[in-house]
Amino acid sequence: MINFKKTSILPALATLCFPPLCIACGALLEEEREEPFCPACLSRINRAEGSFCSICGKPLEAPSSDGGHVCGDCIIHPPPFSRVRTLGIYEGPLLEAIHSFKYRKNMAAGERLGYMMARRNYDLLNPADYDVVVPVPLHPAKLRKRGFNQALVLAGKIARRFDRPINFTSLKKIAEGPPQVGLGRKRRERNIRGTFAVADGGRLQKTRVLLVDDVYTTGSTVRECARVLKQSGATDVAVVALARTRSDGHGRQAEGDGTDE
């Protein structure tokens, strides 16, 4: 009897039966890549690198070599979070990959996107500096309809990569506001006020929280989440998301927080 070593044969069989595909266009990849996009799709992802607001991460026109500029919105309306960082702009292949995961339930794509988030070196934000990873929750009705919380899938990869606990029970979506598509920041913030709450807030007292979502639009959702987390005793809240919209919430889809449909 031949004694096959599982550690050597199983990965080869998996690759043979399930060859790696680009998570945006579905093209066959020549090899398993750390970034699961084909070269053509990868070249079309806008990383939003360069000059950006050091707080909300919004791309800025004025040059900044140290990432120390703060945008007008964050000066006039200081947010309750300390940082927002994303992988890129919510368009092209990155948008298609997120939609495949979120709306077509391509869990493999979600796992690989989460791995990308966990491996990214973020400017002025190190996930290892935070005590706990918290996904933006869905309302129970939305969770039942979708069947999974996309932010939880992503947060799990980050928590595992940095050996941090994940808390998906304390922050809750307690009310479902009206649809947010096409609305600006002020209307979104009014709609979402009071829709999140923190249960057993003592678990988050004196902790630094890394809040995870899929898409950042105007920031209304993560602002409200950060506000209630800080009220419950969190000392700092930073945000990482897969993508951010180029405009102020008027793109093809809105924020990845359950308010976009």
Backbone as CSV, one residue per row, in Angstrom:
resi,resn,N_x,N_y,N_z,CA_x,CA_y,CA_z,C_x,C_y,C_z
1,MET,0.846,-1.193,0.000,0.000,0.000,0.000,0.886,1.249,0.000
2,ILE,0.565,2.210,-0.852,1.325,3.452,-0.915,0.855,4.377,0.188
3,ASN,1.800,4.909,0.939,1.484,5.815,2.045,1.689,7.256,1.588
4,PHE,0.631,7.876,1.061,0.738,9.262,0.602,0.800,10.202,1.796
5,LYS,1.629,11.201,1.717,1.693,12.219,2.742,0.619,13.266,2.464
6,LYS,-0.302,13.409,3.376,-1.417,14.329,3.167,-0.937,15.757,2.959
7,THR,0.111,16.131,3.669,0.555,17.517,3.588,1.083,17.873,2.210
8,SER,1.504,16.875,1.433,2.059,17.170,0.123,1.059,16.949,-1.001
9,ILE,0.171,15.982,-0.845,-0.713,15.632,-1.959,-2.017,16.414,-1.950
10,LEU,-2.546,16.745,-0.772,-3.853,17.409,-0.736,-3.852,18.785,-1.380
11,PRO,-2.853,19.639,-1.118,-2.850,20.930,-1.809,-2.773,20.791,-3.324
12,ALA,-1.994,19.816,-3.794,-1.878,19.609,-5.239,-3.205,19.152,-5.836
13,LEU,-3.895,18.232,-5.124,-5.198,17.768,-5.606,-6.223,18.897,-5.603
14,ALA,-6.183,19.735,-4.550,-7.115,20.852,-4.479,-6.904,21.818,-5.629
15,THR,-5.641,22.096,-5.946,-5.339,22.996,-7.050,-5.778,22.410,-8.373
16,LEU,-5.626,21.082,-8.529,-6.021,20.411,-9.766,-7.532,20.441,-9.944
17,CYS,-8.262,20.168,-8.850,-9.726,20.107,-8.934,-10.375,21.487,-8.902
18,PHE,-9.761,22.405,-8.170,-10.307,23.756,-8.018,-9.210,24.775,-8.306
19,PRO,-8.873,24.965,-9.566,-7.786,25.894,-9.908,-8.132,27.317,-9.480
20,PRO,-7.133,28.101,-9.085,-7.404,29.472,-8.634,-7.935,30.340,-9.762
21,LEU,-8.956,31.111,-9.451,-9.583,32.008,-10.415,-9.526,33.431,-9.903
22,CYS,-9.475,34.380,-10.815,-9.573,35.792,-10.449,-10.948,36.034,-9.831
23,ILE,-10.998,36.669,-8.670,-12.276,36.850,-7.986,-13.100,37.980,-8.584
24,ALA,-12.558,38.700,-9.566,-13.329,39.753,-10.232,-13.894,39.276,-11.564
25,CYS,-13.021,38.747,-12.446,-13.475,38.370,-13.790,-13.581,36.870,-14.002
26,GLY,-13.058,36.075,-13.071,-13.144,34.627,-13.189,-12.075,34.001,-14.061
27,ALA,-11.104,34.774,-14.534,-10.041,34.227,-15.369,-9.180,33.260,-14.562
28,LEU,-8.704,32.225,-15.227,-7.837,31.242,-14.593,-6.491,31.877,-14.265
29,LEU,-6.051,31.718,-13.033,-4.760,32.237,-12.624,-3.698,31.165,-12.828
30,GLU,-2.546,31.565,-13.297,-1.481,30.613,-13.544,-0.973,29.984,-12.257
31,GLU,-1.086,30.717,-11.164,-0.647,30.213,-9.867,-1.441,30.903,-8.779
32,GLU,-1.446,30.292,-7.592,-2.105,30.922,-6.449,-1.356,32.194,-6.080
33,ARG,-2.100,33.316,-6.034,-1.471,34.610,-5.792,-1.912,35.146,-4.443
34,GLU,-1.034,35.947,-3.817,-1.397,36.580,-2.555,-2.563,37.533,-2.769
35,GLU,-2.573,38.249,-3.897,-3.696,39.093,-4.260,-4.480,38.355,-5.340
36,PRO,-5.691,37.900,-5.044,-6.390,36.944,-5.899,-7.067,37.563,-7.125
37,PHE,-6.326,38.395,-7.855,-6.812,38.992,-9.088,-5.844,38.649,-10.215
38,CYS,-6.368,38.544,-11.413,-5.489,38.357,-12.567,-4.711,39.661,-12.788
39,PRO,-3.588,39.611,-13.514,-2.798,40.821,-13.719,-3.596,41.980,-14.313
40,ALA,-4.514,41.666,-15.247,-5.301,42.735,-15.878,-6.205,43.426,-14.861
41,CYS,-6.891,42.650,-14.025,-7.777,43.244,-13.020,-6.968,43.950,-11.941
42,LEU,-5.869,43.362,-11.544,-5.054,43.970,-10.501,-4.555,45.348,-10.928
43,SER,-4.225,45.473,-12.214,-3.716,46.758,-12.707,-4.795,47.831,-12.725
44,ARG,-6.078,47.432,-12.686,-7.183,48.382,-12.742,-7.719,48.759,-11.373
45,ILE,-7.160,48.198,-10.305,-7.601,48.550,-8.959,-6.929,49.855,-8.540
46,ASN,-7.753,50.827,-8.211,-7.254,52.119,-7.750,-7.014,52.033,-6.249
47,ARG,-5.746,52.038,-5.856,-5.381,51.854,-4.454,-5.590,53.119,-3.624
48,ALA,-5.942,54.219,-4.249,-6.144,55.482,-3.522,-4.907,55.856,-2.727
49,GLU,-3.746,55.622,-3.325,-2.501,55.955,-2.663,-2.114,57.394,-2.980
50,GLY,-1.195,57.929,-2.209,-0.765,59.304,-2.410,-1.206,60.162,-1.250
51,SER,-1.659,61.378,-1.540,-2.066,62.310,-0.497,-3.473,61.968,0.003
52,PHE,-3.639,61.903,1.312,-4.925,61.525,1.883,-5.087,62.170,3.247
53,CYS,-6.341,62.271,3.693,-6.616,62.777,5.034,-6.107,61.755,6.044
54,SER,-5.343,62.220,7.017,-4.763,61.295,7.990,-5.812,60.692,8.918
55,ILE,-7.019,61.284,8.945,-8.082,60.733,9.791,-9.012,59.838,8.981
56,CYS,-9.774,60.408,8.058,-10.779,59.610,7.340,-10.220,58.897,6.119
57,GLY,-8.998,59.237,5.714,-8.380,58.548,4.587,-8.828,59.017,3.219
58,LYS,-9.628,60.084,3.167,-10.114,60.583,1.878,-8.952,61.100,1.037
59,PRO,-8.887,60.730,-0.256,-7.823,61.267,-1.114,-7.903,62.790,-1.200
60,LEU,-6.741,63.442,-1.155,-6.664,64.889,-1.201,-5.906,65.334,-2.441
61,GLU,-6.263,66.504,-2.925,-5.568,67.043,-4.088,-4.209,67.629,-3.701
62,ALA,-4.121,68.251,-2.524,-2.863,68.861,-2.095,-1.844,67.775,-1.776
63,PRO,-0.611,67.922,-2.224,0.403,66.906,-1.944,0.744,66.846,-0.472
64,SER,1.023,65.632,0.004,1.426,65.427,1.394,2.371,64.246,1.443
65,SER,3.588,64.491,1.857,4.586,63.430,1.865,4.490,62.552,3.109
66,ASP,3.874,63.064,4.173,3.851,62.317,5.428,2.464,61.861,5.847
67,GLY,1.438,62.091,4.991,0.080,61.684,5.349,-0.475,62.456,6.531
68,GLY,0.055,63.666,6.789,-0.335,64.399,7.971,-1.438,65.411,7.755
69,HIS,-1.950,65.557,6.555,-3.012,66.514,6.286,-4.356,66.005,6.802
70,VAL,-5.201,66.926,7.226,-6.551,66.598,7.657,-7.522,67.335,6.750
71,CYS,-8.545,66.635,6.253,-9.497,67.250,5.328,-10.421,68.222,6.054
72,GLY,-11.098,69.062,5.289,-11.996,70.057,5.860,-13.128,69.446,6.666
73,ASP,-13.705,68.333,6.170,-14.801,67.693,6.890,-14.373,67.246,8.281
74,CYS,-13.180,66.661,8.390,-12.722,66.171,9.694,-12.334,67.310,10.633
75,ILE,-11.961,68.475,10.054,-11.677,69.649,10.889,-12.971,70.244,11.422
76,ILE,-13.969,70.384,10.542,-15.235,71.011,10.926,-16.089,70.067,11.766
77,HIS,-16.108,68.775,11.390,-16.904,67.771,12.102,-15.981,66.647,12.550
78,PRO,-15.210,66.821,13.618,-14.275,65.780,14.069,-15.007,64.462,14.331
79,PRO,-14.587,63.395,13.698,-15.282,62.120,13.861,-14.895,61.431,15.167
80,PRO,-15.715,60.507,15.637,-15.380,59.766,16.863,-14.336,58.678,16.637
81,PHE,-14.027,58.376,15.392,-12.957,57.412,15.117,-11.646,58.158,14.879
82,SER,-10.539,57.477,15.062,-9.224,58.104,14.910,-8.635,57.908,13.523
83,ARG,-9.011,56.843,12.830,-8.444,56.527,11.518,-9.458,55.738,10.704
84,VAL,-9.412,55.920,9.382,-10.096,55.033,8.439,-9.098,54.694,7.343
85,ARG,-8.955,53.417,7.064,-8.078,52.991,5.976,-8.783,51.916,5.148
86,THR,-8.545,51.935,3.849,-9.187,50.995,2.931,-8.164,50.431,1.945
87,LEU,-8.568,49.364,1.230,-7.700,48.786,0.208,-7.683,49.627,-1.059
88,GLY,-8.814,50.228,-1.415,-8.864,50.981,-2.659,-10.221,51.605,-2.894
89,ILE,-10.402,52.104,-4.118,-11.644,52.774,-4.499,-12.682,51.738,-4.940
90,TYR,-13.921,51.989,-4.580,-15.040,51.074,-4.845,-15.490,51.204,-6.299
91,GLU,-14.715,50.604,-7.176,-15.015,50.631,-8.601,-14.239,49.507,-9.279
92,GLY,-14.594,49.218,-10.532,-13.852,48.255,-11.320,-13.774,46.882,-10.685
93,PRO,-12.623,46.212,-10.776,-12.490,44.842,-10.270,-12.746,44.699,-8.778
94,LEU,-12.366,45.706,-7.991,-12.602,45.601,-6.556,-14.095,45.618,-6.253
95,LEU,-14.845,46.465,-6.938,-16.305,46.486,-6.783,-16.906,45.146,-7.203
96,GLU,-16.463,44.610,-8.333,-17.014,43.344,-8.817,-16.735,42.214,-7.829
97,ALA,-15.538,42.204,-7.248,-15.204,41.160,-6.281,-16.057,41.281,-5.029
98,ILE,-16.288,42.508,-4.562,-17.120,42.723,-3.379,-18.562,42.304,-3.657
99,HIS,-19.071,42.634,-4.828,-20.439,42.236,-5.171,-20.567,40.720,-5.280
100,SER,-19.550,40.067,-5.831,-19.577,38.608,-5.921,-19.674,37.988,-4.541
101,PHE,-18.941,38.532,-3.605,-18.950,38.055,-2.221,-20.266,38.394,-1.530
102,LYS,-20.637,39.648,-1.587,-21.734,40.140,-0.761,-23.114,39.771,-1.291
103,TYR,-23.315,39.866,-2.578,-24.646,39.675,-3.151,-24.833,38.330,-3.842
104,ARG,-23.723,37.704,-4.282,-23.830,36.382,-4.908,-23.297,35.290,-3.998
105,LYS,-23.009,35.643,-2.761,-22.617,34.707,-1.710,-21.399,33.871,-2.093
106,ASN,-20.444,34.512,-2.745,-19.183,33.854,-3.080,-18.275,33.944,-1.863
107,MET,-18.400,32.979,-0.967,-17.673,33.027,0.289,-16.166,32.883,0.081
108,ALA,-15.779,32.156,-0.951,-14.346,32.016,-1.239,-13.743,33.379,-1.570
109,ALA,-14.483,34.193,-2.335,-14.012,35.541,-2.651,-13.904,36.376,-1.375
110,GLY,-14.883,36.232,-0.479,-14.846,36.973,0.771,-13.651,36.592,1.628
111,GLU,-13.358,35.301,1.690,-12.208,34.847,2.461,-10.918,35.436,1.894
112,ARG,-10.809,35.480,0.586,-9.575,35.978,-0.036,-9.472,37.497,0.082
113,LEU,-10.598,38.184,0.028,-10.585,39.624,0.265,-10.188,39.932,1.707
114,GLY,-10.696,39.141,2.634,-10.312,39.317,4.028,-8.828,39.077,4.239
115,TYR,-8.292,38.107,3.529,-6.856,37.837,3.617,-6.063,39.031,3.097
116,MET,-6.538,39.650,2.012,-5.878,40.850,1.498,-5.890,41.969,2.528
117,MET,-7.046,42.166,3.182,-7.137,43.207,4.208,-6.153,42.945,5.344
118,ALA,-6.050,41.675,5.738,-5.181,41.322,6.858,-3.707,41.502,6.520
119,ARG,-3.348,41.363,5.247,-1.950,41.443,4.839,-1.519,42.855,4.449
120,ARG,-2.458,43.764,4.330,-2.145,45.110,3.859,-1.376,45.907,4.913
121,ASN,-0.375,46.647,4.477,0.314,47.594,5.348,-0.387,48.944,5.221
122,TYR,-1.130,49.339,6.256,-1.904,50.566,6.216,-1.073,51.742,6.724
123,ASP,-1.187,52.874,6.044,-0.508,54.079,6.492,-1.077,54.540,7.830
124,LEU,-0.206,54.754,8.787,-0.561,55.318,10.086,-1.571,54.479,10.855
125,LEU,-1.709,53.201,10.498,-2.608,52.318,11.240,-2.021,50.907,11.227
126,ASN,-1.786,50.362,12.405,-1.284,49.001,12.552,-2.310,48.193,13.337
127,PRO,-2.969,47.213,12.708,-3.979,46.429,13.427,-3.454,45.772,14.696
128,ALA,-2.153,45.516,14.768,-1.583,44.889,15.961,-1.668,45.791,17.187
129,ASP,-1.906,47.085,16.979,-1.983,48.029,18.094,-3.337,47.999,18.798
130,TYR,-4.311,47.250,18.273,-5.664,47.281,18.812,-5.952,46.016,19.614
131,ASP,-6.814,46.170,20.610,-7.073,45.087,21.558,-8.106,44.089,21.059
132,VAL,-9.053,44.555,20.270,-10.160,43.703,19.855,-10.627,44.118,18.461
133,VAL,-11.094,43.152,17.679,-11.619,43.397,16.340,-13.139,43.254,16.394
134,VAL,-13.847,44.271,15.899,-15.319,44.294,15.963,-15.874,44.535,14.562
135,PRO,-16.674,43.629,14.015,-17.312,43.871,12.716,-18.543,44.745,12.858
136,VAL,-18.802,45.572,11.854,-20.064,46.320,11.823,-21.197,45.305,11.692
137,PRO,-22.171,45.336,12.593,-23.227,44.310,12.570,-24.331,44.622,11.564
138,LEU,-25.056,43.596,11.201,-26.285,43.742,10.426,-27.483,43.658,11.367
139,HIS,-28.577,44.282,10.972,-29.827,44.091,11.698,-30.233,42.622,11.570
140,PRO,-30.813,42.025,12.617,-31.188,40.606,12.544,-32.020,40.241,11.322
141,ALA,-32.925,41.126,10.915,-33.741,40.822,9.727,-32.874,40.778,8.470
142,LYS,-31.924,41.697,8.346,-31.022,41.706,7.205,-30.098,40.485,7.239
143,LEU,-29.667,40.110,8.434,-28.801,38.941,8.573,-29.533,37.675,8.146
144,ARG,-30.798,37.557,8.521,-31.569,36.388,8.107,-31.743,36.350,6.596
145,LYS,-31.967,37.514,6.004,-32.169,37.584,4.560,-30.898,37.241,3.795
146,ARG,-29.769,37.811,4.230,-28.496,37.589,3.521,-27.873,36.259,3.878
147,GLY,-28.033,35.853,5.122,-27.484,34.576,5.551,-26.110,34.660,6.182
148,PHE,-25.460,35.781,6.082,-24.147,35.968,6.686,-23.863,37.460,6.785
149,ASN,-22.940,37.815,7.687,-22.490,39.193,7.825,-21.133,39.299,7.145
150,GLN,-21.073,40.037,6.047,-19.835,40.136,5.286,-18.701,40.741,6.109
151,ALA,-19.031,41.687,6.997,-18.002,42.318,7.826,-17.392,41.323,8.807
152,LEU,-18.186,40.372,9.274,-17.678,39.361,10.195,-16.680,38.437,9.503
153,VAL,-16.967,38.077,8.255,-16.034,37.236,7.487,-14.683,37.939,7.355
154,LEU,-14.715,39.221,7.005,-13.486,39.995,6.841,-12.765,40.166,8.177
155,ALA,-13.520,40.484,9.220,-12.923,40.708,10.536,-12.233,39.459,11.058
156,GLY,-12.804,38.296,10.724,-12.201,37.047,11.183,-10.798,36.853,10.658
157,LYS,-10.563,37.221,9.405,-9.228,37.096,8.826,-8.229,38.030,9.506
158,ILE,-8.673,39.252,9.791,-7.783,40.219,10.438,-7.459,39.774,11.858
159,ALA,-8.474,39.322,12.595,-8.262,38.875,13.970,-7.291,37.696,14.009
160,ARG,-7.441,36.778,13.079,-6.560,35.602,13.047,-5.134,36.000,12.693
161,ARG,-4.989,36.909,11.745,-3.648,37.317,11.302,-2.868,37.983,12.430
162,PHE,-3.548,38.768,13.271,-2.867,39.516,14.314,-3.089,38.935,15.709
163,ASP,-3.693,37.752,15.756,-3.919,37.051,17.022,-4.642,37.948,18.021
164,ARG,-5.739,38.532,17.557,-6.562,39.390,18.399,-7.943,38.761,18.567
165,PRO,-8.585,38.971,19.712,-9.947,38.459,19.879,-10.917,39.204,18.965
166,ILE,-11.944,38.502,18.553,-12.987,39.132,17.749,-14.266,39.166,18.585
167,ASN,-14.921,40.312,18.616,-16.150,40.479,19.388,-17.271,40.847,18.416
168,PHE,-18.178,39.907,18.183,-19.291,40.163,17.264,-20.643,40.113,17.983
169,THR,-20.603,40.227,19.310,-21.855,40.175,20.075,-22.167,41.481,20.801
170,SER,-21.167,42.301,21.080,-21.424,43.515,21.878,-22.071,44.627,21.073
171,LEU,-21.557,44.895,19.878,-22.124,45.940,19.027,-23.285,45.366,18.231
172,LYS,-24.452,45.999,18.344,-25.659,45.461,17.707,-26.353,46.521,16.870
173,LYS,-26.995,46.069,15.791,-27.874,46.937,14.993,-29.288,46.703,15.508
174,ILE,-29.832,47.689,16.189,-31.112,47.494,16.881,-32.301,48.028,16.100
175,ALA,-32.048,48.794,15.046,-33.145,49.329,14.229,-32.669,49.440,12.797
176,GLU,-33.584,49.286,11.872,-33.274,49.396,10.451,-33.810,50.713,9.945
177,GLY,-32.918,51.623,9.586,-33.343,52.918,9.080,-33.792,52.831,7.634
178,PRO,-34.240,53.958,7.059,-34.647,53.974,5.646,-33.449,53.768,4.732
179,PRO,-33.675,53.403,3.460,-32.560,53.208,2.527,-31.681,54.452,2.432
180,GLN,-30.359,54.229,2.311,-29.392,55.314,2.302,-28.881,55.654,0.904
181,VAL,-29.242,54.873,-0.096,-28.705,55.083,-1.436,-29.050,56.479,-1.944
182,GLY,-28.056,57.208,-2.416,-28.262,58.513,-3.012,-28.312,59.659,-2.024
183,LEU,-28.195,59.368,-0.729,-28.280,60.420,0.270,-26.894,60.945,0.623
184,GLY,-26.810,62.215,0.998,-25.564,62.807,1.440,-25.278,62.502,2.899
185,ARG,-24.152,63.031,3.391,-23.699,62.690,4.738,-24.692,63.104,5.817
186,LYS,-25.232,64.326,5.746,-26.111,64.804,6.809,-27.383,63.971,6.918
187,ARG,-28.002,63.669,5.757,-29.217,62.846,5.781,-28.918,61.449,6.291
188,ARG,-27.782,60.891,5.886,-27.403,59.557,6.348,-27.215,59.543,7.869
189,GLU,-26.546,60.566,8.387,-26.297,60.600,9.824,-27.589,60.734,10.613
190,ARG,-28.544,61.517,10.085,-29.843,61.628,10.765,-30.580,60.289,10.734
191,ASN,-30.537,59.612,9.583,-31.250,58.342,9.449,-30.691,57.260,10.365
192,ILE,-29.386,57.280,10.565,-28.752,56.156,11.252,-28.579,56.391,12.740
193,ARG,-28.843,57.615,13.193,-28.691,57.922,14.614,-29.586,57.016,15.451
194,GLY,-29.018,56.369,16.450,-29.796,55.525,17.347,-30.059,54.127,16.838
195,THR,-29.508,53.757,15.676,-29.773,52.417,15.148,-28.769,51.375,15.632
196,PHE,-27.684,51.811,16.288,-26.706,50.884,16.870,-26.671,51.059,18.376
197,ALA,-26.338,49.992,19.076,-26.202,50.039,20.531,-25.160,49.010,20.948
198,VAL,-24.644,49.185,22.157,-23.654,48.253,22.691,-24.248,47.533,23.894
199,ALA,-24.289,46.202,23.813,-24.684,45.377,24.953,-23.429,44.993,25.727
200,ASP,-23.576,44.617,26.973,-22.448,44.262,27.847,-21.227,45.126,27.555
201,GLY,-21.443,46.443,27.626,-20.390,47.395,27.279,-19.146,47.282,28.124
202,GLY,-19.263,46.647,29.299,-18.097,46.491,30.146,-16.976,45.710,29.486
203,ARG,-17.324,44.862,28.532,-16.303,44.065,27.844,-15.398,44.935,26.984
204,LEU,-15.882,46.123,26.609,-15.119,46.990,25.717,-14.509,48.197,26.431
205,GLN,-14.715,48.303,27.719,-14.144,49.432,28.451,-12.619,49.363,28.443
206,LYS,-12.022,50.525,28.240,-10.571,50.665,28.228,-9.904,49.779,27.176
207,THR,-10.593,49.603,26.049,-10.018,48.827,24.945,-9.870,49.708,23.708
208,ARG,-8.906,49.353,22.875,-8.744,49.983,21.570,-9.397,49.061,20.546
209,VAL,-10.392,49.581,19.841,-11.242,48.767,18.958,-10.873,49.004,17.502
210,LEU,-10.692,47.910,16.768,-10.544,47.979,15.314,-11.874,47.570,14.704
211,LEU,-12.585,48.531,14.115,-13.908,48.315,13.537,-13.750,47.951,12.063
212,VAL,-14.448,46.910,11.609,-14.266,46.391,10.254,-15.581,46.464,9.484
213,ASP,-15.518,46.990,8.244,-16.682,47.019,7.354,-16.215,46.702,5.945
214,ASP,-17.157,46.610,5.013,-16.749,46.295,3.643,-16.586,47.552,2.783
215,VAL,-17.551,48.488,2.849,-17.473,49.678,1.995,-17.733,50.933,2.828
216,TYR,-16.874,51.930,2.646,-17.000,53.217,3.322,-17.503,54.229,2.295
217,THR,-18.653,54.847,2.584,-19.218,55.839,1.667,-19.067,57.228,2.277
218,THR,-19.993,57.633,3.091,-19.897,58.937,3.748,-19.335,58.821,5.157
219,GLY,-19.259,57.607,5.677,-18.781,57.411,7.041,-19.857,57.479,8.089
220,SER,-21.115,57.636,7.685,-22.182,57.792,8.676,-22.325,56.545,9.554
221,THR,-22.194,55.389,8.968,-22.348,54.153,9.740,-21.223,53.977,10.748
222,VAL,-19.986,54.088,10.296,-18.881,53.870,11.229,-18.782,55.014,12.239
223,ARG,-19.239,56.221,11.877,-19.306,57.296,12.868,-20.240,56.899,14.008
224,GLU,-21.420,56.405,13.657,-22.389,56.038,14.697,-21.876,54.850,15.513
225,CYS,-21.276,53.872,14.847,-20.715,52.730,15.569,-19.621,53.195,16.527
226,ALA,-18.725,54.037,16.022,-17.629,54.525,16.860,-18.160,55.344,18.030
227,ARG,-19.214,56.118,17.774,-19.778,56.961,18.845,-20.280,56.097,19.992
228,VAL,-21.046,55.054,19.681,-21.600,54.227,20.762,-20.514,53.370,21.409
229,LEU,-19.504,52.986,20.651,-18.391,52.242,21.244,-17.615,53.112,22.227
230,LYS,-17.390,54.365,21.844,-16.680,55.277,22.740,-17.534,55.561,23.993
231,GLN,-18.835,55.705,23.810,-19.724,55.915,24.951,-19.673,54.737,25.926
232,SER,-19.408,53.554,25.400,-19.356,52.350,26.229,-17.990,52.130,26.859
233,GLY,-17.069,53.060,26.632,-15.799,52.983,27.326,-14.596,52.653,26.480
234,ALA,-14.785,52.426,25.165,-13.630,52.182,24.300,-12.752,53.431,24.278
235,THR,-11.456,53.261,24.380,-10.555,54.416,24.419,-10.213,54.931,23.034
236,ASP,-10.315,54.072,22.045,-10.000,54.473,20.666,-10.731,53.542,19.723
237,VAL,-11.188,54.072,18.595,-11.813,53.269,17.548,-11.190,53.668,16.218
238,ALA,-10.622,52.711,15.524,-10.125,52.906,14.167,-10.900,51.980,13.245
239,VAL,-10.912,52.312,11.951,-11.742,51.596,10.984,-10.898,51.108,9.819
240,VAL,-11.112,49.857,9.416,-10.569,49.362,8.152,-11.733,48.812,7.328
241,ALA,-11.718,49.105,6.040,-12.761,48.643,5.122,-12.108,48.197,3.820
242,LEU,-12.822,47.386,3.082,-12.299,46.932,1.799,-12.136,48.079,0.818
243,ALA,-13.137,48.941,0.732,-13.121,49.972,-0.304,-13.863,51.209,0.175
244,ARG,-13.600,52.328,-0.498,-14.337,53.562,-0.252,-14.849,54.089,-1.588
245,THR,-16.008,54.715,-1.558,-16.547,55.289,-2.771,-15.771,56.537,-3.151
246,ARG,-15.772,56.839,-4.433,-15.052,58.011,-4.912,-15.803,59.289,-4.577
247,SER,-17.139,59.219,-4.554,-17.953,60.408,-4.305,-18.589,60.329,-2.929
248,ASP,-19.422,61.300,-2.623,-20.051,61.400,-1.312,-21.353,60.618,-1.258
249,GLY,-21.248,59.324,-1.531,-22.420,58.475,-1.369,-23.341,58.405,-2.553
250,HIS,-22.899,58.868,-3.728,-23.795,58.837,-4.883,-23.301,57.874,-5.944
251,GLY,-22.502,56.893,-5.544,-21.969,55.930,-6.490,-22.958,54.832,-6.787
252,ARG,-22.449,53.745,-7.413,-23.307,52.654,-7.846,-23.973,51.955,-6.663
253,GLN,-23.218,51.829,-5.563,-23.797,51.261,-4.360,-23.324,52.067,-3.171
254,ALA,-24.026,51.948,-2.099,-23.667,52.721,-0.919,-22.946,51.858,0.092
255,GLU,-22.902,52.350,1.290,-22.048,51.791,2.320,-22.378,50.334,2.632
256,GLY,-21.332,49.603,3.037,-21.467,48.176,3.245,-21.934,47.813,4.622
257,ASP,-22.966,48.458,5.108,-23.355,48.308,6.499,-24.787,47.812,6.652
258,GLY,-25.391,47.315,5.578,-26.778,46.917,5.666,-27.730,48.055,5.367
259,THR,-27.232,49.239,5.029,-28.099,50.383,4.738,-28.150,50.677,3.253
260,ASP,-27.648,49.779,2.445,-27.426,50.106,1.043,-28.454,49.501,0.109
261,GLU,-29.489,48.926,0.612,-30.433,48.269,-0.287,-31.830,48.845,-0.103
